[in-house]
Amino acid sequence: MSQPQSHSRPLPDDGNVRPITRWGTPVMHRELADVTSFDDDLAELVRDMVATMRAARGVGLAANQVGVDLKVFVFDCPDDDNIQVSGVVCNPVLFVPEGKDRNLEDEDEGCLSLPGAFTPCARPDEARVTGFDEHGEPLEFFGTGLLARCLQHETDHLFGTVFGDRLPERARKKLYKQHKELAENYPDDWPVTILVDDVVIDRS
């Protein structure tokens, strides 16, 4: 096997947009299964995840966010230097600074599985993820700023943690209230169907 690489990797095209699974669905709140087969089914899932992430205008998406019980996420996100980094990560292992090297950033965070709601969430300002791409080749990504937050957020998903779990109860209740107020803008099959200025766009 080749050695891990840390540069941005192009994402596949030609996927189909799938509905995004919401918080409260069981698959969102349990550790997912390891990827063991790097086959055509995985490749199709990754293509669809990329299409769904882009349709929802997100910077990352985990497999359980389209209802699939597999440890894989896709992302396309800028780092602290505004350099865009993209990739596919299967079976990620997350590393964040500890002790005196640990610096928390309390910045706004949202989730495509609770669309429309944002609130500050403290996370380390640097993160590193190792894992495998959709072909089974080892890789590594290092992130700062929003990319660090994204790598942590998506890895959390694969272990059954949503960012609301990391919030104090009061902030979590406020987040749910904000989502509820905006829920009518996000149909159950969003982003297959997207409401824009009261116009329905059907992507099916």
Beta strands, then each sheet from edge to edge (+ up, - down):
strand 1: 60-62
strand 2: 72-78
strand 3: 84-95
strand 4: 104-110
strand 5: 118-124
strand 6: 126-132
strand 7: 138-144
strand 8: 193-196
strand 9: 199-202
sheet 1: 1+ 2- 3+ 6- 7+
sheet 2: 4+ 5-
sheet 3: 8+ 9-
end
